[in-house]
Amino acid sequence: MVTVERIGGLRVVIYPNDHRPAHVHVIGKGYEAVFRLNCPKGPPALRENYGFPATELARIKATLVEKTALFCAEWRRIHGLP
């Protein structure tokens, strides 16, 4: 797993052998959420949530929206895509 960003104490990660469509895992505090990136322009959308409260999900999503292009570029780089 590659950590591509930190949001407070949370890690935004991409798994090198993971499946499409492009997505990130947000991990921390014993919780995990998965967001589809909807590359290239987003917006990211929550796919799965394992324990994050709604207020935390909103904060995470706001950061993902701001950096969608970065995460899409990292997904392509990590998976060897043009």
Secondary structure, 3 states (H helix, E strand, C coil): CEEEEEECCEEEEECCCCCCCCEEEEEECCEEEEEECCCCCCCCEEEEEECCCHHHHHHHHHHHHHCHHHHHHHHHHHCCCC
